[in-house]
Amino acid sequence: MNCQSVISESLETYLKITQETMNSTQNFISVLKVIFQLEESYSKSLEKIGQQISSLINEKDGTMDLFIILRSYLFIKSEQANCFAMQLKNTLIQEQQEFFIKQDNLKKKLHQFSLANKKEYQQNSYTLNFLIKQYKTSIEEEKQYQINRFHKKQSSYAVSELSFQNFITIYNQFVDACSNEILNFQEQLKIQELERKNLLQDTHLKFIMFEISVIRNLQYDLTGISQKLEQYKSNNVLEQLFNKNINLEKIDFETYKRNIYLQLNFKPDTQLLSKVKKPIFDQVKSKDQENNELFSEESLCYLKMFQNVLLYNNITDDLIQRLSELLEVALPYSYTQCLEQVLQKLISEKNQKQDLQHYQVSHENYLSVQKLLITLLDHCDKYQDYPTAILEACLLAKKIFKRVYLPTENKEINLSVFEGLMNHQVIQNSQIWIDYAINLQKSTSNNNCLSQENYMKNCQFQFQESKYIDVLQQIGCNKKIIKNIEIIFNTKNLNGQNQVQ
């Protein structure tokens, strides 16, 4: 019966090993959580400091650009720290917690088997002792019977021996089963220990890779920040004020004389007045000219706001509100044009070689452009209109990107602004796209270029049917919507063929 002691010792050893590895895993998880909390707190502190720097920005003393650059750096570093913290939480900590659950499950199995084995052993031990005693008694009776044939036997020696022999077989089967279970637990512990070491190695590698990702992504943004610092030129309003020449205007008698004559409507006899009638085209402005002037004025507002945002990366809730108010009275169509114009200007100032098909921007400009385009899409979604403005915004977003390092794949990719717009609900608004398809069908069939959009009296930007469908596919529009639009276009073509026949 010494096998039971071997089994008990083995199970106790396995339980002890499992508990120790669980403690190690739990302590490692605690360390990772502390790092996560530090990174998260660090991110929030950097963001708070960046907001405090906003109070130091003064447009008059010539240091505004320097403080804006410092604030941008802090915001970028804050986001990178937050990204690192989220990677720790969602990847490394989660993987360790899942492995800890595996360890706990194996420990429970070991504990349950230990209890069941102990109970079964006690039952088998009791039965074995009983059968041994019974077998001894039957042998004693058999001996007495052999001496004195008149002695009556209480039990059969042969039956007792057979029962004892059968139980020994059952007991040995129990021992074999325990042995197999022990070997099975050995194998599970071996596999789990190998998995634990591999997971620890993988966790440490990922930790370093995530850190490298933060450093590389910061390098992209720090390069842009250092260029801004090198190109910094003081624009001190106070210096301009100190260096300004003070010119005092003298009084001119003839000027005052003419003004007094005009006020009193006085005409001296010596003065000959002649009236010259202006041509009619100098007296009246055309309606188109007024519209162009209005468009130009709105575009200037867009250009000024976009330039401030992309130059200083200072996009606030107040600015978004002013943009939304401007969109209520302005042309959404010019919104995207002006944004691209500002982008081209900023990129051309940094690099002489300019690719008009793609715009690589810094991390801070990436976020600013994304917020600007989301503001436009929100406006279009609000009024369920302006399809061409939506398409232009999405196409522009696909051309703007930033460089990002992926630690898990050990490579760099271009991440477009469109990645942050593709889930906007206006893109899946079937009514906007179908209405535009119907209007496009009518305009082509009537051989004119009239658009039904609220912000355009004349078509300024219009897609051909095939191009329209292609662009909808590019921006990830629902396949059912595209299928319905194809049916609309096919119906028109079929009607046209019937008329020809």
SEROVO-936528 format. One record per residue (C-alpha): residue in three letters; x, y, z; residue number from 0. Coordinates in nm, 3 decimals, padded with zeros to 5 digits, always signed. Each point is the difference from the previous one (the first is absolute). Example, Ala and Ser with C-alpha at 12.3 -4.5 7.8 and 13.67 -1.06 7.14 Angstrom:
2
R    r        X        Y        Z    k
R  ALA  +01.230  -00.450  +00.780    0
R  SER  +00.137  +00.344  -00.066    1
This chain:
501
R    r        X        Y        Z    k
R  MET  +00.000  +00.000  +00.000    0
R  ASN  +00.304  +00.229  -00.016    1
R  CYS  -00.119  +00.112  -00.348    2
R  GLN  -00.249  +00.232  +00.169    3
R  SER  +00.277  +00.191  +00.170    4
R  VAL  +00.175  +00.039  -00.337    5
R  ILE  -00.324  +00.128  -00.155    6
R  SER  -00.062  +00.242  +00.287    7
R  GLU  +00.355  +00.134  -00.010    8
R  SER  -00.018  +00.045  -00.378    9
R  LEU  -00.331  +00.184  +00.019   10
R  GLU  +00.125  +00.224  +00.281   11
R  THR  +00.312  +00.081  -00.202   12
R  TYR  -00.204  +00.083  -00.310   13
R  LEU  -00.238  +00.219  +00.201   14
R  LYS  +00.294  +00.183  +00.154   15
R  ILE  +00.164  +00.059  -00.340   16
R  THR  -00.328  +00.119  -00.148   17
R  GLN  -00.058  +00.240  +00.289   18
R  GLU  +00.353  +00.143  -00.032   19
R  THR  -00.036  +00.060  -00.375   20
R  MET  -00.342  +00.156  +00.060   21
R  ASN  +00.153  +00.235  +00.257   22
R  SER  +00.272  +00.091  -00.249   23
R  THR  -00.258  +00.070  -00.272   24
R  GLN  -00.215  +00.202  +00.239   25
R  ASN  +00.298  +00.210  +00.112   26
R  PHE  +00.101  +00.061  -00.361   27
R  ILE  -00.354  +00.113  -00.082   28
R  SER  +00.019  +00.240  +00.296   29
R  VAL  +00.327  +00.144  -00.135   30
R  LEU  -00.153  +00.049  -00.347   31
R  LYS  -00.303  +00.170  +00.157   32
R  VAL  +00.227  +00.239  +00.190   33
R  ILE  +00.179  +00.088  -00.327   34
R  PHE  -00.338  +00.047  -00.169   35
R  GLN  -00.119  +00.233  +00.277   36
R  LEU  +00.325  +00.199  -00.017   37
R  GLU  -00.023  +00.040  -00.379   38
R  GLU  -00.368  +00.095  +00.021   39
R  SER  +00.071  +00.254  +00.276   40
R  TYR  +00.299  +00.131  -00.197   41
R  SER  -00.219  +00.046  -00.307   42
R  LYS  -00.262  +00.193  +00.196   43
R  SER  +00.266  +00.217  +00.166   44
R  LEU  +00.155  +00.090  -00.337   45
R  GLU  -00.342  +00.090  -00.136   46
R  LYS  -00.070  +00.218  +00.304   47
R  ILE  +00.337  +00.178  -00.035   48
R  GLY  -00.071  +00.058  -00.370   49
R  GLN  -00.330  +00.163  +00.089   50
R  GLN  +00.177  +00.221  +00.255   51
R  ILE  +00.245  +00.113  -00.268   52
R  SER  -00.297  +00.135  -00.197   53
R  SER  -00.023  +00.280  +00.258   54
R  LEU  +00.359  +00.104  -00.083   55
R  ILE  -00.074  +00.053  -00.369   56
R  ASN  +00.010  +00.370  -00.078   57
R  GLU  -00.038  +00.121  -00.356   58
R  LYS  +00.167  +00.333  +00.078   59
R  ASP  +00.338  -00.090  +00.150   60
R  GLY  +00.131  -00.216  -00.287   61
R  THR  +00.023  -00.325  +00.200   62
R  MET  -00.333  -00.145  -00.109   63
R  ASP  +00.150  -00.246  -00.250   64
R  LEU  +00.250  -00.135  +00.253   65
R  PHE  -00.267  -00.074  +00.261   66
R  ILE  -00.227  -00.155  -00.265   67
R  ILE  +00.285  -00.231  -00.110   68
R  LEU  +00.066  -00.103  +00.362   69
R  ARG  -00.370  -00.060  +00.062   70
R  SER  -00.025  -00.212  -00.316   71
R  TYR  +00.295  -00.210  +00.114   72
R  LEU  -00.160  -00.060  +00.341   73
R  PHE  -00.333  -00.098  -00.156   74
R  ILE  +00.176  -00.240  -00.240   75
R  LYS  +00.201  -00.158  +00.280   76
R  SER  -00.315  -00.024  +00.212   77
R  GLU  -00.181  -00.192  -00.271   78
R  GLN  +00.298  -00.230  -00.060   79
R  ALA  +00.020  -00.075  +00.375   80
R  ASN  -00.372  -00.071  +00.007   81
R  CYS  +00.036  -00.227  -00.305   82
R  PHE  +00.282  -00.190  +00.175   83
R  ALA  -00.215  -00.034  +00.314   84
R  MET  -00.293  -00.140  -00.201   85
R  GLN  +00.230  -00.251  -00.170   86
R  LEU  +00.120  -00.116  +00.342   87
R  LYS  -00.356  -00.036  +00.127   88
R  ASN  -00.165  -00.156  -00.305   89
R  THR  +00.286  -00.228  -00.106   90
R  LEU  +00.262  -00.084  +00.262   91
R  ILE  -00.213  +00.014  +00.316   92
R  GLN  -00.291  -00.178  -00.168   93
R  GLU  +00.223  -00.283  -00.128   94
R  GLN  +00.150  -00.052  +00.346   95
R  GLN  -00.346  +00.000  +00.161   96
R  GLU  -00.124  -00.262  -00.247   97
R  PHE  +00.302  -00.218  +00.080   98
R  PHE  -00.061  +00.048  +00.373   99
R  ILE  -00.351  -00.141  -00.051  100
R  LYS  +00.154  -00.309  -00.166  101
R  GLN  +00.230  -00.046  +00.297  102
R  ASP  -00.290  +00.033  +00.242  103
R  ASN  -00.205  -00.259  -00.192  104
R  LEU  +00.285  -00.251  +00.014  105
R  LYS  +00.043  +00.064  +00.372  106
R  LYS  -00.371  -00.067  +00.056  107
R  LYS  +00.024  -00.327  -00.195  108
R  LEU  +00.298  -00.109  +00.209  109
R  HIS  -00.180  +00.087  +00.321  110
R  GLN  -00.319  -00.182  -00.103  111
R  PHE  +00.195  -00.308  -00.106  112
R  SER  +00.192  +00.004  +00.328  113
R  LEU  -00.324  +00.004  +00.203  114
R  ALA  -00.165  -00.270  -00.214  115
R  ASN  +00.311  -00.217  +00.011  116
R  LYS  +00.025  +00.031  +00.378  117
R  LYS  -00.365  -00.100  +00.045  118
R  GLU  +00.026  -00.296  -00.237  119
R  TYR  +00.322  -00.112  +00.164  120
R  GLN  -00.167  -00.002  +00.343  121
R  GLN  -00.285  -00.214  -00.137  122
R  ASN  +00.241  -00.240  -00.169  123
R  SER  +00.215  -00.017  +00.311  124
R  TYR  -00.301  -00.085  +00.216  125
R  THR  -00.116  -00.267  -00.246  126
R  LEU  +00.348  -00.148  -00.029  127
R  ASN  +00.042  -00.026  +00.378  128
R  PHE  -00.342  -00.162  +00.028  129
R  LEU  +00.077  -00.258  -00.271  130
R  ILE  +00.341  -00.076  +00.150  131
R  LYS  -00.161  -00.061  +00.338  132
R  GLN  -00.273  -00.212  -00.159  133
R  TYR  +00.257  -00.197  -00.198  134
R  LYS  +00.208  -00.067  +00.313  135
R  THR  -00.312  -00.117  +00.186  136
R  SER  -00.095  -00.238  -00.279  137
R  ILE  +00.353  -00.144  -00.004  138
R  GLU  -00.011  -00.058  +00.379  139
R  GLU  -00.334  -00.173  -00.035  140
R  GLU  +00.140  -00.211  -00.283  141
R  LYS  +00.291  -00.105  +00.222  142
R  GLN  -00.235  -00.099  +00.286  143
R  TYR  -00.217  -00.189  -00.244  144
R  GLN  +00.298  -00.193  -00.130  145
R  ILE  +00.092  -00.099  +00.360  146
R  ASN  -00.349  -00.080  +00.113  147
R  ARG  -00.243  -00.093  -00.273  148
R  PHE  -00.288  +00.050  +00.236  149
R  HIS  +00.078  +00.372  +00.033  150
R  LYS  -00.255  +00.209  -00.182  151
R  LYS  +00.135  +00.271  -00.244  152
R  GLN  -00.163  +00.346  +00.012  153
R  SER  +00.130  +00.102  -00.343  154
R  SER  +00.146  -00.160  -00.306  155
R  TYR  +00.374  +00.035  -00.034  156
R  ALA  -00.021  -00.009  -00.380  157
R  VAL  -00.271  +00.269  -00.017  158
R  SER  +00.192  +00.230  +00.232  159
R  GLU  +00.318  -00.046  -00.203  160
R  LEU  -00.184  +00.077  -00.325  161
R  SER  -00.152  +00.320  +00.148  162
R  PHE  +00.338  +00.108  +00.126  163
R  GLN  +00.163  -00.071  -00.336  164
R  ASN  -00.269  +00.191  -00.191  165
R  PHE  +00.036  +00.305  +00.223  166
R  ILE  +00.377  -00.001  -00.046  167
R  THR  -00.064  +00.019  -00.375  168
R  ILE  -00.239  +00.294  +00.051  169
R  TYR  +00.248  +00.171  +00.230  170
R  ASN  +00.281  -00.036  -00.253  171
R  GLN  -00.227  +00.154  -00.263  172
R  PHE  -00.053  +00.293  +00.239  173
R  VAL  +00.378  +00.035  +00.037  174
R  ASP  +00.045  -00.008  -00.380  175
R  ALA  -00.267  +00.269  -00.043  176
R  CYS  +00.169  +00.218  +00.262  177
R  SER  +00.334  -00.052  -00.169  178
R  ASN  -00.145  +00.105  -00.336  179
R  GLU  -00.157  +00.310  +00.156  180
R  ILE  +00.331  +00.093  +00.162  181
R  LEU  +00.178  -00.036  -00.334  182
R  ASN  -00.273  +00.209  -00.164  183
R  PHE  +00.043  +00.275  +00.259  184
R  GLN  +00.376  -00.017  -00.051  185
R  GLU  -00.047  +00.057  -00.373  186
R  GLN  -00.245  +00.287  +00.057  187
R  LEU  +00.238  +00.167  +00.244  188
R  LYS  +00.287  -00.045  -00.245  189
R  ILE  -00.201  +00.157  -00.286  190
R  GLN  -00.127  +00.280  +00.223  191
R  GLU  +00.348  +00.083  +00.126  192
R  LEU  +00.129  +00.016  -00.358  193
R  GLU  -00.295  +00.222  -00.093  194
R  ARG  +00.070  +00.224  +00.302  195
R  LYS  +00.362  +00.052  -00.101  196
R  ASN  -00.089  +00.064  -00.364  197
R  LEU  -00.272  +00.245  +00.104  198
R  LEU  +00.241  +00.184  +00.231  199
R  GLN  +00.254  +00.025  -00.281  200
R  ASP  -00.269  +00.118  -00.243  201
R  THR  -00.128  +00.255  +00.253  202
R  HIS  +00.345  +00.148  +00.051  203
R  LEU  +00.060  +00.016  -00.376  204
R  LYS  -00.336  +00.169  -00.058  205
R  PHE  +00.073  +00.245  +00.281  206
R  ILE  +00.323  +00.103  -00.172  207
R  MET  -00.171  +00.013  -00.342  208
R  PHE  -00.279  +00.220  +00.133  209
R  GLU  +00.263  +00.230  +00.152  210
R  ILE  +00.185  +00.010  -00.333  211
R  SER  -00.329  +00.083  -00.171  212
R  VAL  -00.047  +00.300  +00.231  213
R  ILE  +00.356  +00.118  -00.067  214
R  ARG  -00.026  -00.038  -00.379  215
R  ASN  -00.337  +00.170  -00.021  216
R  LEU  +00.136  +00.283  +00.214  217
R  GLN  +00.295  +00.028  -00.239  218
R  TYR  -00.234  +00.083  -00.288  219
R  ASP  -00.166  +00.277  +00.199  220
R  LEU  +00.320  +00.129  +00.161  221
R  THR  +00.154  +00.039  -00.345  222
R  GLY  -00.284  +00.233  -00.096  223
R  ILE  +00.023  +00.184  +00.332  224
R  SER  +00.377  +00.053  -00.035  225
R  GLN  -00.054  +00.136  -00.352  226
R  LYS  -00.252  +00.247  +00.138  227
R  LEU  +00.249  +00.111  +00.266  228
R  GLU  +00.272  +00.046  -00.262  229
R  GLN  -00.236  +00.202  -00.220  230
R  TYR  -00.129  +00.205  +00.294  231
R  LYS  -00.001  +00.373  -00.062  232
R  SER  -00.099  +00.241  +00.271  233
R  ASN  -00.308  +00.197  -00.092  234
R  ASN  -00.002  +00.230  +00.298  235
R  VAL  -00.284  +00.249  -00.010  236
R  LEU  +00.168  +00.197  +00.279  237
R  GLU  +00.321  +00.031  -00.204  238
R  GLN  -00.203  +00.122  -00.294  239
R  LEU  -00.166  +00.252  +00.229  240
R  PHE  +00.336  +00.124  +00.134  241
R  ASN  +00.147  +00.031  -00.350  242
R  LYS  -00.307  +00.162  -00.149  243
R  ASN  +00.049  +00.353  -00.131  244
R  ILE  -00.256  +00.242  +00.137  245
R  ASN  -00.135  +00.219  -00.278  246
R  LEU  -00.236  +00.276  +00.105  247
R  GLU  -00.233  +00.114  -00.272  248
R  LYS  -00.012  +00.373  -00.069  249
R  ILE  -00.318  +00.190  -00.076  250
R  ASP  -00.066  +00.092  -00.362  251
R  PHE  -00.211  +00.310  -00.060  252
R  GLU  -00.128  -00.107  -00.343  253
R  THR  -00.128  -00.331  +00.140  254
R  TYR  -00.198  +00.170  +00.272  255
R  LYS  -00.128  +00.254  -00.253  256
R  ARG  -00.137  -00.267  -00.233  257
R  ASN  -00.165  -00.186  +00.288  258
R  ILE  -00.174  +00.314  +00.123  259
R  TYR  -00.123  +00.081  -00.354  260
R  LEU  -00.144  -00.349  -00.027  261
R  GLN  -00.169  +00.014  +00.342  262
R  LEU  -00.164  +00.335  -00.078  263
R  ASN  -00.068  -00.084  -00.365  264
R  PHE  +00.178  +00.322  -00.097  265
R  LYS  +00.105  +00.060  -00.362  266
R  PRO  +00.208  +00.314  -00.072  267
R  ASP  -00.076  +00.178  -00.329  268
R  THR  +00.358  -00.044  -00.111  269
R  GLN  -00.025  -00.380  +00.031  270
R  LEU  -00.111  -00.183  -00.313  271
R  LEU  -00.177  -00.324  +00.073  272
R  SER  -00.046  -00.264  -00.257  273
R  LYS  -00.195  -00.318  +00.039  274
R  VAL  +00.133  -00.312  -00.160  275
R  LYS  -00.237  -00.288  -00.029  276
R  LYS  +00.162  -00.334  +00.068  277
R  PRO  -00.063  -00.293  -00.232  278
R  ILE  -00.268  -00.237  +00.116  279
R  PHE  +00.246  -00.285  +00.045  280
R  ASP  +00.194  +00.213  +00.253  281
R  GLN  -00.312  +00.083  +00.199  282
R  VAL  -00.146  -00.345  +00.049  283
R  LYS  +00.171  -00.315  +00.116  284
R  SER  -00.105  -00.326  -00.151  285
R  LYS  -00.148  -00.273  +00.217  286
R  ASP  +00.279  -00.239  -00.097  287
R  GLN  +00.261  +00.252  +00.115  288
R  GLU  -00.174  +00.031  +00.338  289
R  ASN  -00.003  -00.378  +00.034  290
R  ASN  +00.369  -00.019  -00.088  291
R  GLU  +00.083  +00.269  +00.255  292
R  LEU  -00.203  -00.189  +00.261  293
R  PHE  +00.177  -00.325  -00.088  294
R  SER  +00.336  +00.174  +00.020  295
R  GLU  -00.082  +00.149  +00.340  296
R  GLU  -00.105  -00.339  +00.140  297
R  SER  +00.307  -00.167  -00.146  298
R  LEU  +00.222  +00.258  +00.165  299
R  CYS  -00.162  -00.082  +00.335  300
R  TYR  +00.064  -00.371  -00.056  301
R  LEU  +00.360  +00.061  -00.109  302
R  LYS  +00.076  +00.217  +00.302  303
R  MET  -00.147  -00.247  +00.249  304
R  PHE  +00.165  -00.305  -00.162  305
R  GLN  +00.337  +00.174  -00.014  306
R  ASN  -00.015  +00.083  +00.371  307
R  VAL  -00.098  -00.357  +00.086  308
R  LEU  +00.267  -00.176  -00.209  309
R  LEU  +00.274  +00.253  +00.075  310
R  TYR  -00.049  +00.011  +00.376  311
R  ASN  -00.194  -00.326  +00.053  312
R  ASN  -00.237  +00.179  +00.231  313
R  ILE  -00.340  -00.151  -00.077  314
R  THR  -00.244  +00.074  +00.282  315
R  ASP  -00.371  -00.052  +00.062  316
R  ASP  -00.049  +00.372  -00.060  317
R  LEU  +00.161  -00.025  -00.344  318
R  ILE  -00.215  -00.302  -00.090  319
R  GLN  -00.307  +00.199  +00.104  320
R  ARG  +00.104  +00.295  -00.219  321
R  LEU  +00.061  -00.235  -00.293  322
R  SER  -00.345  -00.153  +00.046  323
R  GLU  -00.157  +00.347  +00.004  324
R  LEU  +00.193  +00.095  -00.315  325
R  LEU  -00.121  -00.317  -00.175  326
R  GLU  -00.359  +00.108  +00.069  327
R  VAL  +00.042  +00.302  -00.230  328
R  ALA  +00.296  -00.098  -00.220  329
R  LEU  +00.057  -00.250  -00.279  330
R  PRO  +00.106  -00.345  +00.126  331
R  TYR  +00.145  -00.065  -00.345  332
R  SER  +00.278  +00.258  +00.051  333
R  TYR  +00.081  -00.150  +00.342  334
R  THR  +00.203  -00.292  -00.137  335
R  GLN  +00.162  +00.211  -00.272  336
R  CYS  +00.123  +00.254  +00.253  337
R  LEU  +00.131  -00.269  +00.234  338
R  GLU  +00.199  -00.163  -00.280  339
R  GLN  +00.130  +00.339  -00.111  340
R  VAL  +00.135  +00.069  +00.350  341
R  LEU  +00.153  -00.349  +00.016  342
R  GLN  +00.177  +00.052  -00.333  343
R  LYS  +00.138  +00.331  +00.117  344
R  LEU  +00.131  -00.135  +00.331  345
R  ILE  +00.159  -00.307  -00.160  346
R  SER  +00.155  +00.201  -00.284  347
R  GLU  +00.161  +00.232  +00.257  348
R  LYS  +00.164  -00.299  +00.172  349
R  ASN  +00.094  -00.199  -00.311  350
R  GLN  +00.082  +00.134  -00.344  351
R  LYS  -00.097  -00.333  -00.158  352
R  GLN  -00.374  -00.022  +00.043  353
R  ASP  -00.219  -00.299  -00.083  354
R  LEU  -00.349  +00.134  -00.064  355
R  GLN  -00.143  -00.352  +00.014  356
R  HIS  +00.097  -00.065  +00.363  357
R  TYR  +00.064  +00.214  +00.305  358
R  GLN  +00.221  -00.132  +00.280  359
R  VAL  -00.074  +00.193  +00.319  360
R  SER  +00.112  -00.004  +00.361  361
R  HIS  -00.196  -00.179  +00.270  362
R  GLU  -00.145  +00.327  +00.130  363
R  ASN  -00.107  +00.115  -00.349  364
R  TYR  -00.147  -00.346  -00.059  365
R  LEU  -00.234  +00.039  +00.298  366
R  SER  -00.086  +00.361  -00.091  367
R  VAL  -00.096  -00.087  -00.360  368
R  GLN  -00.206  -00.293  +00.124  369
R  LYS  -00.200  +00.225  +00.234  370
R  LEU  -00.052  +00.260  -00.276  371
R  LEU  -00.136  -00.259  -00.244  372
R  ILE  -00.222  -00.158  +00.267  373
R  THR  -00.152  +00.346  +00.059  374
R  LEU  -00.089  +00.019  -00.371  375
R  LEU  -00.148  -00.352  -00.004  376
R  ASP  -00.204  +00.079  +00.313  377
R  HIS  -00.145  +00.304  -00.179  378
R  CYS  -00.088  -00.205  -00.310  379
R  ASP  -00.158  -00.269  +00.217  380
R  LYS  -00.203  +00.262  +00.186  381
R  TYR  -00.165  +00.125  -00.322  382
R  GLN  +00.002  -00.337  -00.183  383
R  ASP  +00.156  +00.175  -00.299  384
R  TYR  +00.319  +00.109  -00.178  385
R  PRO  +00.110  -00.337  -00.146  386
R  THR  +00.284  +00.143  -00.210  387
R  ALA  +00.141  +00.176  +00.305  388
R  ILE  -00.001  -00.333  +00.185  389
R  LEU  +00.172  -00.179  -00.288  390
R  GLU  +00.263  +00.272  -00.038  391
R  ALA  +00.069  -00.009  +00.374  392
R  CYS  +00.046  -00.379  -00.003  393
R  LEU  +00.221  +00.007  -00.309  394
R  LEU  +00.217  +00.271  +00.154  395
R  ALA  +00.020  -00.197  +00.327  396
R  LYS  +00.135  -00.302  -00.192  397
R  LYS  +00.286  +00.219  -00.133  398
R  ILE  +00.112  +00.125  +00.343  399
R  PHE  +00.206  -00.237  +00.214  400
R  LYS  +00.254  -00.029  +00.279  401
R  ARG  +00.278  -00.255  +00.047  402
R  VAL  -00.066  -00.256  +00.276  403
R  TYR  +00.221  -00.281  +00.131  404
R  LEU  -00.170  -00.337  +00.068  405
R  PRO  +00.202  -00.185  +00.266  406
R  THR  -00.183  -00.333  -00.039  407
R  GLU  +00.087  -00.016  -00.372  408
R  ASN  +00.327  +00.193  +00.030  409
R  LYS  -00.079  +00.231  -00.290  410
R  GLU  -00.111  +00.353  -00.081  411
R  ILE  -00.327  +00.085  -00.175  412
R  ASN  -00.185  +00.304  -00.128  413
R  LEU  -00.313  +00.063  +00.209  414
R  SER  -00.248  +00.220  -00.189  415
R  VAL  -00.238  +00.251  +00.158  416
R  PHE  -00.285  -00.196  -00.162  417
R  GLU  +00.054  -00.277  +00.259  418
R  GLY  -00.165  +00.231  +00.253  419
R  LEU  -00.289  +00.095  -00.232  420
R  MET  -00.100  -00.335  -00.150  421
R  ASN  -00.245  -00.079  +00.283  422
R  HIS  -00.183  +00.333  -00.023  423
R  GLN  -00.373  -00.062  -00.037  424
R  VAL  -00.040  +00.245  -00.289  425
R  ILE  +00.198  -00.237  -00.228  426
R  GLN  -00.272  -00.265  +00.039  427
R  ASN  -00.288  +00.248  -00.048  428
R  SER  -00.183  -00.160  -00.294  429
R  GLN  -00.238  +00.293  -00.052  430
R  ILE  +00.282  +00.245  -00.080  431
R  TRP  +00.167  -00.229  -00.256  432
R  ILE  -00.323  -00.115  -00.169  433
R  ASP  -00.136  +00.357  -00.026  434
R  TYR  +00.324  +00.114  -00.161  435
R  ALA  -00.010  -00.295  -00.243  436
R  ILE  -00.355  +00.095  -00.104  437
R  ASN  +00.102  +00.365  -00.047  438
R  LEU  +00.308  -00.109  -00.193  439
R  GLN  -00.221  -00.218  -00.221  440
R  LYS  -00.236  +00.291  -00.069  441
R  SER  +00.281  +00.246  -00.071  442
R  THR  +00.170  -00.229  -00.253  443
R  SER  -00.327  -00.092  -00.171  444
R  ASN  -00.094  +00.369  -00.038  445
R  ASN  +00.351  +00.083  -00.125  446
R  ASN  +00.057  +00.259  +00.270  447
R  CYS  +00.210  +00.030  +00.310  448
R  LEU  -00.251  +00.108  +00.264  449
R  SER  +00.052  -00.127  +00.351  450
R  GLN  -00.267  -00.029  +00.266  451
R  GLU  +00.232  +00.054  +00.294  452
R  ASN  -00.104  +00.285  +00.225  453
R  TYR  +00.339  +00.171  -00.009  454
R  MET  +00.040  +00.012  -00.382  455
R  LYS  -00.210  +00.182  -00.254  456
R  ASN  +00.227  -00.120  -00.281  457
R  CYS  +00.187  -00.330  -00.006  458
R  GLN  +00.356  +00.064  +00.111  459
R  PHE  +00.106  -00.360  +00.052  460
R  GLN  -00.177  -00.299  -00.148  461
R  PHE  +00.090  -00.367  -00.051  462
R  GLN  -00.070  -00.214  -00.302  463
R  GLU  -00.214  -00.305  +00.075  464
R  SER  +00.285  -00.253  -00.009  465
R  LYS  +00.231  +00.230  +00.195  466
R  TYR  -00.272  +00.064  +00.258  467
R  ILE  -00.042  -00.373  +00.069  468
R  ASP  +00.377  -00.049  +00.010  469
R  VAL  +00.044  +00.276  +00.261  470
R  LEU  -00.282  -00.142  +00.215  471
R  GLN  +00.182  -00.334  +00.000  472
R  GLN  +00.326  +00.171  +00.095  473
R  ILE  -00.151  +00.163  +00.309  474
R  GLY  -00.158  -00.329  +00.117  475
R  CYS  -00.362  +00.077  -00.076  476
R  ASN  -00.243  -00.286  +00.068  477
R  LYS  -00.026  -00.248  -00.291  478
R  LYS  -00.380  +00.008  +00.008  479
R  ILE  +00.002  +00.379  -00.050  480
R  ILE  +00.240  -00.034  -00.295  481
R  LYS  -00.216  -00.278  -00.147  482
R  ASN  -00.310  +00.224  +00.016  483
R  ILE  +00.189  +00.283  -00.172  484
R  GLU  +00.113  -00.236  -00.276  485
R  ILE  -00.365  -00.100  -00.050  486
R  ILE  -00.093  +00.369  -00.034  487
R  PHE  +00.270  +00.057  -00.263  488
R  ASN  -00.082  -00.323  -00.187  489
R  THR  -00.371  +00.095  -00.009  490
R  LYS  +00.091  +00.332  -00.158  491
R  ASN  +00.220  -00.165  -00.263  492
R  LEU  -00.275  -00.254  -00.079  493
R  ASN  -00.260  +00.277  -00.045  494
R  GLY  +00.241  +00.187  -00.229  495
R  GLN  +00.043  -00.306  -00.222  496
R  ASN  -00.376  -00.051  -00.021  497
R  GLN  -00.047  +00.363  -00.112  498
R  VAL  +00.262  -00.044  -00.274  499
R  GLN  -00.179  -00.310  -00.128  500
